[in-house]
Amino acid sequence: MAAGNMEIDDSLYSRQRYVLGDNAMYRMAQSHVFLSGIGGLGVEIAKNIILAGIKTLTIHDTKPSETWDLGTNFFLNDDDVASHRNRAKATVLQLAELNPYVQVNISNIILDENTDLGFLQQYQFISADVYGVFCRVFCDFGDQFEVADPNGEEPKEIFIQNITRSNPGIVTCMENRNHGLETGQFVTFREINGMTELNESVQQVTVLSPYSFSIGDTSSLMPYLHGGIAVQLKMPKIFTFENMETQLLNPQCLIVDYSKPEAPLQLHTALLALDQFQEQYRRLPNIGCLQDADELLRLAIIVNKTLENKAVVNQEIVKWLSRTARGCLAPLTAAFGGIISQEVLKALTGKFSPLHQWLYFDVMEILHVLEDTNSDEFQPRGDRYDALRACVGESMCQKLSNLNIFIVGCGAIGCEMLKNFALLGVSTGQERGMITITDPDLIEKSNLNRQFLFRSRHIQKPKSYTAASATLVINPQIKIDSHLNKVCPSTENIYNDSFYSQIDVVITALDNVEARRYVDSRCVSNQCPLLDSGTMGTKGHTEVIVPNLTESYNSHRDPPEEEIPFCTLKSFPALIEHTIQWSRDKFESSFSYKPSMYNKFWENYKSTDNVLQRMQTGESLEGSFQAIKLLNRWPADWQECVALARVKFEKYFHHKAVQLLHSFPLDTKLKDGSLFWQSPKRPPCPMQFDINDELHYNFILSAARLFARIYKIPYMKQDMSKETVSQLLSKVEIPKFTPSAKQIETDENVKKSDQAKLAVSSEEERVAIDLLNKATRTGTATENRLHMMPVSFEKDNDRNGHIDFITAASNIRAKMYSINTADRLKTKRIAGRIIPAIATATAAVSGLVAVELIKIVEGHSFEAYRNCFFNLAIPVIVFTEPAPVKKTQIRNEISFTIWDRWTIFGREDFTLLNFINAVRERYSIEPTMVVHGVKMLYVPVMPGHVKRLKLTMQKLVKPASERKYVDLTVSFAPESDGDEDLPGPPVRYYFRPEEN
């Protein structure tokens, strides 16, 4: 981003633009940040706000680099320590390399009571600390801090069913659709018929139900007839902050863990006591020193008496704070650094609601098992892990070094994970320990905004290899095995049971649900702990899955995304999302699906003579009509590509509208007497082509380029000029519209067929034969023309015309239906199904996951684990216990969980009857049904299934030669007649006897 001319580099910032918006991006590009302290927390904050794209960052630090710092600051190295380089000077170049648009300066002035701090008056104020496993942040953005967008959510658009003439007027949503509004918010109205006085007015909302809300007095307005949309208005909000002096006595704290709601005030007291300890003794408490712990407790009791808003002093917190304060837990600085960085961006942009005003949290759960550990375990040993050792002890450091970890995905979260693990010393053991990471993707420029291990020189290199090399720079002792594979059924020969048996923890850094579900199923099958996380914009979640303690990822399912009805997409769009999806579908159909189908047809039938001969003898060839049509319209040159595009324009945006109005005239009424064309249905307006309309020209140009691509037609840069295209268009003959009697689908429940119509009618066969004869006679059916070049949609290449086509087509269709258009950025997000992302949320989830990893390695009890959900925009952070594993009762004495698996060992001649008997004998319950995947092996009521009892399991299942077992689903007889069969755990059937 260049602050001078305010151009946003979309190729770098595209994912973040969807989070912050352009106004916030512009404000950041003009902003300055002064960051004092470049230890573990400081470098995390610096990394995140540089990636975000501020204008200038000044990093201030007066301390020399020490061995201790290598476990917290990922940009320091052994040479910096050996030369005692100032920490700011040692990190400035690597920080600056993160973003070429950001200037990074250094300062090493002494900040004390003799320093003139007047230069800081221009800044908003944030104070943050991490001591051991405890952290705090305080924000003061002034008396009148205005926030333009408190939550960052898209304004809601609500279709209206009815508005009463009353005081207050009551608005009912269309078809009981949830409006999602909150009392006190504001809406404006448009397109209301009847009560037109409400159009363009601003009304404050009082929520009555999820489907209705009241507004102002409508009793004197015209009666409501039909239609209308209520649009939510984003109203600015003023936040008032108190200074630190006031807030120290009466703190306003955000509660993040409701299992210990008193913790923020208890931490407030303890950390204020720590401040006094440092002021009085000019040091932190010594590790394991009982006298220092007693002194800190004494100070805490004194401090607590001076506070107005307080809780009882928690001696446990004070004790552990004294023991760990010299330490620093790198995952905690990562998580907390992400949260604080978002507050910095709020202060700079006025985007999102700021923290008001204190945030405290801790991860004391990792300490409970260390209660009786000798204090020598926590003492420094002069290596890079001393800061970690002060928090978790030497034994835990050793356990971390010997870990075998499998990371699936090496995007933004994967990079942050590797950094955290490097600082923790994970997989650095001499005899054991390995991080296996896999990701098939190559690095793109848009990745650089969040995936901080990558630089511009790495673009188009494999993510996993590049990230591994960068991680070795942070910690040369770490061992990483990089792969380029997907983790899916087709790679089970690589990531097999033997592989999982060597893995201590699996970590997913994925961006889609189906991949997560698959990895989860493999973890459950192999009894392997799993740590999952994900982000969407400022929202993030983490989930810990521990064998025999928690439910798994697959135990819960989000409701499926609501699909746009087929008839809405095809004929009756009401929202810009509908026209964008329609345009994306047209792109896929014209430039990907049809060319692929065309190639498949000619690969099957080899030559035009072969096809013509077979069709003339009456043979019906699937797909022949479509393939021959495409061959017949093959353009000879660029001019014909332009002509194809112009004919498409007429078909999509003129003929379609005329046909709809022919089938459903404006005065068409339904059976109940209501108008057919009323909200949400909008009557189309046929579009008249105009070369001077930028959208029309862009459609022709992008469509012609794409036709040239799939038909392998060359063209020059000058061919795309407006003048040349205009001349070519003047020669195009536009087919006249002929009304069709074809029925237009209006039922929203009707689904689109999975495949295009490939069966050929007799009339189509006759036409296809004539067209192919013509192509053969004229010599146009050349071998070169029997292969097209399908296009794969690529959203991030601005030169390929893909988003240009979709934007133009979508907005022309939107105008055709009187729908508000969308800019290119919004169109790209929706068409490309882009997940908004920002480095702050990524850093936060990865840090929280690494904290849970420590708990798993130590073997904590269920109560210690925490899932987290946060939305940094509001801000809300919620820690909860994971869902405990559920037990399913089969009989009084028999139960199972998702982690249980029954096993039966067979042999080559083992029959289905042998299997059923073996289950009954071993587990004392009678199987009534056996299923393998979707195949029913044995259901007694099914015809012929009783005969299967004599068949061998080998013949029924037909395993691949390398498979040692199959997992079968077995149901059992109920205790009472008439009840349903009872489900059981998976039964793993081994094809060979158990090896002794």
N, C-alpha and C positions, 0 to 999 in steps of 0.2 A: 504494500500500500504506500503510495507516495503522498505525503501530507501536503505537498505544495499544490498539486492540482487535484488532490482528493480522489484519485482513481483507486478503486479497490481491485487488487489482484485476485480475481475470482478463481483462477487456477490454483492459488494457494489457500485462499480463505473461504472457499465456497461452503464447506460444512459449517464453519463458524458463523458465516453471514446468516444462515438460517436460524441460529440461536440468538444472536445479538441484534440483527437488523443493521441496515446501512447507517442510520443516524448514529448509533452507538459506535460503529466502526470508525466513522469520521471523527467523532469526539476522541476516541482512543488515539487516533493517528496524530492528534495535536497535544497529547497529554504527556506530562512528566511525572516520574515516580522517583522518590528518594528512599532507598532501602538500606537500612542500617543493620548489619550483621549478616555475614554470608556463610554461616554454618549450615547444618543440615536443613533447618527450616528455611533459612534465607535463600539458599540456592534453589530449593523447590519453588518458592514464590517467584524468584527471578525467572526461572525456566518457563513457568506457566504464563506470566504476563508478557514476556518477550514473544513467546509463540502467539499470544493473542494479538499483538501488533500495536503496542503503545509507541509513542514517538521516541522518548528518551528515558532511559533508566540509569540512575546513578547508584552504584553499589558502594556502600561504605563499610569498611572493616579495618580495625587497627591490629588484629591479631596475626601472628605468624602461623603458617601451616604446621600442624603436628600430626604424628602418627595416628592419634585418636581421631582426627578429622577424616581419615580415609574411609572410615565406616559410616560416615554421614554425608559427606560432600562428594558427589559422584564426579565432579570435575577436577578434583585434586589427585596428584599422583606422587609416587615415591620421590621423584626429583624435587617437587615442591617442598616436601617435608625435609629432605636432606639439606636444601638451601634455605630453609626457614622463610620461604617467600610469603609476603603478605597475602592473606586469603583472597582479597579482592583482586590484586594484581594477578594471582595465579589462575583465577577463573574467568577474567574479563573476556579474553579472546574466544574461549569456548562458548560463553554465553552469547557473545555477539554473533557467532556463527549460526546460532539457532534461527535467526531471522534477519535477512539483509536490510529490511526496512526499519530496523530499530537501532538507534544509537545507544551504546552502553559506555558509560563513563565510570571512573572510580574516584573515591575520596577516602582519605585516611586521616582526616582531621580528628583531634580529640574532642569528643562530646562530653562535657562536664559542666559544672556550675559556673565555670569561668568562660565558657564558649558563648559567643553571640549567636543565638538560635533564630534570629530574625528572618533568615532566609527560609525557615520552615513554615512561616505563616501562610504561604501560598498553598500549602498542602492540606488535604483532609488527613485525619489521624487514625492510624490503626496500630495497636500494640499486640504482639503475639509472642508466646513462649512455649517451648516444649521442655519439660524436665522429666527425664526418665519415661514413665508411662503416663504422665499427666500433661495436659495442655490447656491453654487458655488464649482467648483473643478478646480484645476490647475495641469497639468502633465508636468514633465521634466524628460525624459529618456536619456538625454545626446546628444552629438553631432552626434554620429553615432549609431543609434538604428536599428538593423536589424530584420525585420519581415519575418519569413520563409513562412507564409501563410497569406496573407492580408485579406482574406474574409472567409475562412473556408468552402467554397463550394466544392462539389465533382468535380474533373476535368471532363470536358465534353468530351464525345466520339461522333464523328460525322461521319456518313456514307457518303461516297463521291459518287456523281453521275458523275462528270466530272472534269478534270483539263486541262486548255488550255495550249498550248505551246506558251507562250508570255512573254513579260516583262512589267508589272509583270504577273505571272501566276494567273489565276482566278479559284478558287475552288468553285464548286457548290454542295450543299448538296443533299443527296438522297431524292427524292420525296418532294422537297420543305420543308424539316423539318428545323425548326428554329435552328441555330447553337448556339445562346446564347453567342457568343464571343464579346469582346470589342477590339477596335483598340489599338494596343500596346501590346496585350497579345501574348503568344507564343504557338505554337503547334508542335508536331512531328507526323510523319506518319508511318503507318505500313500496310502491306498486299496490297500495290498498285501493280497492274499488268500493265506492260508496262513501266510507268515512275518510274521504280524501284529506280532510284537515290534518290528519295525523301524519301524512307523508312529509318527510324531512323534519318533523318535530322531534325534540329530545325529551324523553320521559324517564323518570326514575322508577325502578322496579321494586315491587314487593312480591316475593315468591309465595304463592298459595299452595302449589303442589309441583311435582316434577314436570307437569304438563301444562301448567297455567300460572299466570302472574297478573298482578293488577298494576295499573298505571294511574294517570291523573283522571280528572273528571271528563267523561265522554258523553254525559247525558244530553248536552246541547248540540252534539255533532250530528252529521247526517248518518242515517242507518248504514251499518256495515253490510256490504253485499258479498264480496268474495275476494280471495287473493291476499297478497301482501306478505312482506318479509320484515321481521324485526331484526335489526343488526345491532349487536353489542358495540358500545362505544368505550374506548379506553380513555379514562379520565386520569389526569395527573394526581398524585397524592403527595402531601407534604409530611415529612418525618422531622420530629424535633428531638435532638440529642442533648443529653446533659454532659457536662465535662467530667473528666475522670475523677476529680476531687469529690464531686457530689456522688458519682456512681460507686466509688470505693466503699462508701458507707451504706448506700442503699442500692445494691446492684440489681439490674433487671437481667435475668439469665434465661437463656433458651434451654429447655429440658429436652434431652435427647434419648434418655433411657428411663421409661416410666416404671421400671422395676426398682429404681433407686432415685426417686424424684428429689430427694434432699441432697443428692451428691453435688450439684452445682454450687450451692451455698457452702457446703463443707469444703469443697475444693477452693472456693474463693478465700475462705479463712486460712486454709493451709498454705496457699501460695502467697498470700499477703505476709504470712509469718516467714515464709522463705525469703521474701524480699527484705524483710527486716533482718533476718539472719545474715544475708549477704552484706547489707549495709553496715551491720555491726561488726562482722568478722572478716569482711573483704574476701570471702570465699563461700563455696557451697559446702554443705555437710559432707563429711568424709564417709566413704562407703562402709557400712556396717558399724559405724561408731555409735555406741549406745549413748554416750554423753551428748553427742550432737543431736541424736534423736530426742533425748529428754529436753534439750534446750529448745529445739524446734517446737515441741509440744507446749512448753511453757510460753513461748511467744504466741503460739496459736490461741491459747486460752486468753492471753492479754488482748490480742487483736479482736477476738470475737466479742469481747465486752464492749468494744467501741462501735460495733456495727449496729445499724438500725434493722436491716433485713438480714437475718442470720439463722443458722441451724446449730444444733449441738455439735461441738467439736468431735470429729471422727478420728479417734486415736489410730485406727488401722491405716487410714489415709496418710496421716502425719508420719507414722512409722515408715511406710513404704516410700513416701516422698523423700524422707531423709536418706534412705538407703539407696534410692535410684536417681536422685536429682542430678548427680554428675554424669549419669549415662544419657544415652539418646537412642530411642528405638526408631530406626530408619523408616519402617512402614508407617509409624505414627506421624513422622514429619511429612511423609508423602501425602497421607490422607488429609492431615490438617493443613498442609501447604496448598492443596487443591481448594479446600474450603476458603481459606484466607485469600487466595488469589482471586476468587470470584468476588469477594468483598472489595478488593482493590478495584476491580473492573466496574463494580457498581458505583464506587466513589468517583470514578473518572467519567462515567457515561450517564448516570441517572437511570440506568436500565436495571430493573428488578428491585425488589424490596430488600433494603439492607438489614443486616443483623442489628438487633436493637436490645441490649448493647453488648452483653457478655455471652460468650460461649465457652463452657468448660466441658471437657470429657476426659475419660481415662480408660485404660484397658487393664485395670487391676485384676481382671479374671485370670490373666496369664501368670499372676504372682501367687495365687492361692496354693498351688502345689509346691511352691518353693519355701513355704513357711518354716520348715525345719532344716532348710539347707544351710550349711556352714557358710559364714560370711566370706571365707576365703574364696569361695566359688565366684564371687562378684568382683574380686580385686583385679586391678589392671595387670597385664602381662607384657605390655610394651608392644602390642601388635595392633593391626587395623580394627580388631574386633573388641577393643576395650570398652567403647561406648555401649556396644550391644551387651557385652559381658556384665557390665554394671547393672543392666536391667534384668537379664534372664539367667545369668550364671554360666560357668564354663561347660557344664554337662550339656546344656541346651545348645551352646555353640557347636559342640562336637556332633550332636545329633543332626543339626542343620547341615553341617558339612558333609554328612554321609547320606543325604537324601537323594533318592532317585525320583525325579519329577517329570511329568509329561505335560507340556503346555501345548494346547491346541489353538493355534491362531497367533499371528505375530503382527497384529496391527497396533493401534494406539495402546490398548490395555496390555497386550503382550510385551511391548517395549517397556512399559512402566514396570511390569512384573519382573522382567529380566534385570532391570536396574535395581529394584528392591532386593532381589535375591543375591545380586552381586554384593550389595552392601551388607547383607546378612551372612554372607559366606556360605550360602547354600551350594551344595554339590562341589565343594572344594577339597573333599577328603582324599587322602592319598590312595586308599585301598577301595573305597566305595564312594558313590555319589556321581550322578550324571543328570543334567537337564536335557531331555529330549524335546525339541520344539519343531513343530511342522506347520507350514503355511505354503500353499501353492502360488501365492500372488507375487507379482512384481511391484516395486515401489513406484508410485505415481506422485506428481508434484503436490496434489491435494493432500497427500499423506503427511507432508512435512509440517503442516500446521499443528499436528497433534502427536505424531509418532517421532518423538524427539531424538531417537537414536539414528535417524536418517538425515542426510544432507542432500543438497541438489545434485552432487556428484554421484549419488547412489540411485538416481532415477532409472528405472527399468532393470534394476538388479533385484535378485530374490530377497524377499523380506527376511526370511529365517537366517540365511547365511550372513546378510549384512548386519542384522541385529546381534547375532552371535559375536561377530568381530568387534562391534562397538562395545559389547558387554565385557569382553576380555580386556579392553582398555581400562574400564572401571575397576575390574578385579582380575588380574592375570592368572589367579589360581583357579578360577571357575572352569568347570568342564561342561561343554555344550555340544550336543549332537544335533545338527540341523537337518531337517528333511523338507521336501517340497511336495508332500503328499496331502491329499484330503484324508480326513478320518471318516470313513464310510464303509458300507458293506464290501465294496470292491477292493478295499485295502486291508481286509481282515487277515490276509495272508502275511501282512507285515505287522499290524497291530493285533496280534492274536492273543490267546490266553497266556501263552508263555511270556509274551511281552508285558502284559498287565501284571503278571505275577511278580515281576521285578520292580514294579512302580509303587512308590509309597503314597503319592498324592497325584491326582489329575487336576489340572487347572484349565478351564475353558476361557478363551478370550475370543469368542465368536460373535458374529453379528446376525445370526438367524436362529430361529427357534428349532427348526427341524434338526439342524446339526447338533444343537445342545441335547435334544431328546435322544439322538443316537448315542452320543458319548455317554450320557447318563445311563442308558440301558447297558452299555458295556461295563460301566463301573459297577452297577448293581450286580450284573452277572459275575463279575470277578471280585466282588467284595472290596472295592477300592474307594477310598475317600475322594470326594469331588468338591472343588471350590468353583462356583460359577459367579460371574458378574456381567454387568452390561450397563450401557448408558444410552440416553436419548436426550440430546441437548443438555440442560442443566439437571436432568433427572438421572439417578443411578440406583442400582440395587446390587447387593451381594447376597449369596446364599451358600451356606455351608452344609454339606451332605456327608454324614458319617455313618458307616456301616453299623447296623443294629441299633443306632440311636435316633436317627432322624428319618423323616420321609425323604424321597428322592425328587429330582426335578420333575420327573414324569408323574409324580403323585398329584400334581395340580396342573390344571390347564386353563389358560385364559380363554375367554369366549372368542370364537373366530371373528375376524374382521368382517364387518357388514359389506357384502358385495353389492355393487351397483347393479340393479336389475337390467337384464339384457335389453328390454324394450326402452328403458330410459336412455341407455347408451346409444342405441340405434336410432331412436326417433324422438324422444321426449326429454332432452337434457334440461336440468333446472339450475345446475351449479357449474362453476368453472371446472371443478374436479371432473364432472361428467364429460365435458368437451375435451379436456386434456387426456383422459383415459381413452376416449374415442380416437383421438389423433394418434396416440401410442399404438392402439390396435391396428389402425390403418397402416402405420409404419411397418409393424411386424408382418401384417398380411401381404402388403405390396412388395416389400423389399427383403423380407427374410423367409417367410413361410412359402409363398408361391415359388420363388426361385429354388428353394430347397426341394419342394415337391416336383418341380420341373426337372431338376437334375436326377432325382430318384427315378422318375418315369423313364428318362432316356438311358439311364444306366441299366434299367431292367430290360429295355426293348432294343437297345443298341443303335438302330438305324431307322430313318423315315420309311425306307422301302419295306422293311420288316413290319412296321406298324401298319402301313397302308395295306399291305397284302393281308394281314390278319384281320383287319377291320372290314375289308371288302368281302371276306369269307364269312362275315357275321359274328366274329369273335368280339366280345365286349371286354375292352381293356380299361381297368380302373384308372381314372385320372386322365384319360386320353383327351377328353374335350378341353379341359383346362390347360393341359400342356400344349396342345396344338394351337389354341387361341393365343397363348403367350408367344409361340414361335411365329405365328402369322403377324403379330403386331410388333415384331422386333424392329426397332428403329434403325435406320441406315446411318444416321448422323445426328449431330447435336440439335439441328433444326427439328428433327422428328422427336427428340427427347422433350424439347420445349412444347411441341404440339401435344404430346402425351400428357404433360403436366397441365396444359390449358384445358384439355378435355376432362381431366380429373376434376379441375376446379368447377367446371360447369356441372358435372355429375354430383359432386359433394355438396355444393353450396347454392345451386340454383334448381336443378332438376329435382333434387330430394325435397326441397321446400315446396315446390309446385305440386309434386305428387302427394305430399302430406295434406296440403290444402285442398287438393282434388278429392282425396279420400275422406277427409274430415273438414268440410267447409267451416268457416268461423262461427256460423250459427248452429252447428251440430249440437244436439242435446242427447244426454243419457236417458236411460229408461225412467229415472226418477224426475226428469224434467230439468235437471241442472245442466249447465253448459259443459260440453266436452273440454273446451279450451279454457280451463281455469286452473289456478294454482294447485299443484306445482307445474302443471302442463303449460307450456308457453307456445303460442302459435309461431311458426317460423316465418321469416321474411326472405323471399328469394333474393340472393345477392347478385348484383350486376357487376361484372368484372371491370376493374378500373386499374390500368397499369400505373397510374399515379398514386394509388393507395399502397402505402408501403407494405401492408400485410399481404395484399394480393401479389405484388411483385416478389416478395420474399417466398411466398408459397410456390410460385412458378419456378423461381430460380432454384430453391432447395429441392423441389420435387424433380426438376429436370436433371440436376446433378446426381440425384440418387438413381434415377432411371439410367443415366449414362453409366453409372457405376455397375449396376447389375447386368446391363447389356454390353458392357465393355466398349463403350463409345468414347473416343478421345475428344477433348475440348481444350480450348485455350483460355487464358485469363480474360482476354478481350471479348470472348464469346459471352461472358457473364455480365457485360456492361448493360445498363438499362436501355441504352440506345439500340444495341444489337438485339437484345431480347424483345424489345418493342417492335422492331422490324420483323423479326421472325413470327411474332404473334399475329401480325397483320395478315399473314398468309394462311393462318390456321382456319380450317373449316369446322365450325361448331355444330355438332349434331343437334337437330331440333328435338324438343321434348315431346314424347308420346306418352299419354297417360297409361298406366298399367292397372289391371284389375287385381293385381296381387294383393292379398290380405296383409295388412300391417298389424303386427303383434302389439297388443295393448296390455296384456296380462303381465304384471310384474313378477309373477311366480314362475313364468316360463323361463327355462334356462337356455343358454346358447348351446348348440350341439358341440361336442368336443372336437369334431373334425369337420372341415369344409366338405361340402357334398362332392363325392368322388364318383358315385354311381352315374352312369350315362344313360339318358333316355334315347329312344330310337331317333327322334328328331335331332338331338344333339350329335348322335353318331353320324347322321347324314351330313350335318353341317361340318363336323370335324373331318370327314372324308373329303368333302369339297375343298375345305381350307388346305388340307395336306396335299391334295392333288395340285392345287394352285401353287403352293410353295415349292413343290417338286418341279413343276413345269417352268417356273420363273427362276429356278436356281437359287432361291433364297434359303432353302433348307440345307445349308452347309453344315459340315461337321463341327465347325467352330461355334455355330449357333445352337448346338445341342447341349451346351453347358452355360449356365448363368453364374453370376458372382453374388451369392446371397450376402446381405449386409447384417452384421451383428450390431445391435444398438449399443452405442458408446456415448455416455452422457458427458464425459469430462474432456472430450476432444472438441474444442470449439470450431475447428476448421472443417469437420466432416459434414456439417449441415444437418445432423440428426435433430438436435434441439431446435435449429432454425425451422425445419419442416414442422415439427410438432407444435412449436409456438405459433407459427403462422396459421396452421390448419385449425388449431384449437381456438384461437382468437377470432378467426373469420366465422367459425361455427358459433362461437359465443355471440357475436354481433348478429348473426342470423336469427338467434333465439332471444335477443335483447338481454343477454347475460353480461355482467361486468367482466371485462377482459382481465388477463393476468400478465404480469411482465415475464421476461425470459427467465429470471431467477426463480420465481415461484413455479413456473412451468417445468423447469429443469428438476426442481425438487420433487414435484408430484410425479412427473413422467419417469424420472430416474429412480423413484422410490428411495430417495436419499435420506439417510438417518442423520438429522442434525447432530453435530458433535462439537465439543470444546474441550481443551486440554485440562481445564480445572476439574471437571467431573471424572475424566479418565484417571487423573492422578489420585483422586479421592477413593474411587472404588478399588484401584490396585493396591493402595496402602492398606485398606481395610481387609482385603483378601489375605495379604501377607501376615496380618495379625492373627487371622484365623488359622493360617498354616502353622504358626508357632503352637497354637493350642492343640491342633491335631497331632503334631509331632510329640508333644508332651503327654498325650493321651488323657486329656481333660475329661471330666464328667459332662453330661449333657448340659447342665446349668451354666457352664462357662461360655458356651458358643453363642454367637450373635449374628443374626442376619441384619442387614441394614437396608433401608430405603431412604433416599434423600431427594429433595428438590432444592438446589442451591438458589433458585430464583426467588423463593418465597421469604426466607429460607426455612425449610423443614428438614430435620434429620431424625430418623426414628430407628433405634436399635431394638430388636425383639429376639426372643429365643426362637430357634428354628422349630418347625412342627415336629413333635415327637413321633416316632414310628408307631403305626397303628397295628394292633394285633387283630387278626381275623380268626374267629372261632369256628372250627369245623364241627367238632364235638366238644363235650365238656373237658375232655382230657387232651384234645388235639387243637392246636392253634398255630398260626404262622404269620410272618410279616413279609414285606417285599424283599427282605434280605435273605429269607430262608430258601433253601433249595433241597429237594429230595433227590436221591440218586439211586439208580438201578444199574447194575453192571450185567451185561448180557454176553452173548457169544454169537458165532456166525449163524447157528441154526435156531436162535432164540425167536419164538413166535410171539404174535400179539397176545395170545392167551397166556404164554409164559410171562410176558410183561405185566399183564393185569394181575396174575396170581402173585408175582413178586412184590408188586406194590401192596397188595392186600396183606401178604405175610409180613412184610417189613414194617408197614405203617398202620396196620390193624384197621383198615378202612377200604371199602369196596369201590373201585373206580367204575363210573358209569359212562364216561365219555373221554375219548383221547383225541386231541387235535394237535397238528403240527403246523404252526404258522396259520395260514388260512385253509389248510387242507384238513378235512375231517377224516381221521384214520378209523375211528370206531364210534358210531352212534347206533345203538341197538335197534332203534325204530327205523333207521334208514334201510331201504331194500338192499340186500346183498351184503350188508356189513357183518352179519353173524358169520358168514363164510370167511371173512378176513381173519378171524381168530386163528386160523391154521397157517396163515401166511407169516413168513419171517419178517422181522422188523427191518432187515436190510432191504427186502423187496418193497415194503410199504413206504419207507422213508426215502430210499435211493440216495444215500449220502454221497457226497464227493469223496474221492479216494483218500484225501488227506484229513477228512473229518473224523474225529475220535468220538464225538457224541452229538446228540441233538437235544434241545430243550423242548419238552412237550407240555401242553396244557391239559391237565386232567381234572375232571369233575367227579364228585362223589355222591353216593346215594344219600338223600335226606333221611333224617331220623323218623319222620312221619310221612305216610302216604299223602300225596297231593301237594307236598311242598316242592319247591324248586331244588334242582341239584345244587350241591355246595361246591364253590370254587376251592381250589387248593393251590399250593405253591407250584412253581415250575418243577417238573420232574426231569432231571437230566439223565438221559439214557446213554450209557456207554456201550459201544458195539463190541468191546472186548472185555474180558474178565478183569477185575481189579488186580493191578500189579502189586505184589508184596514187596 
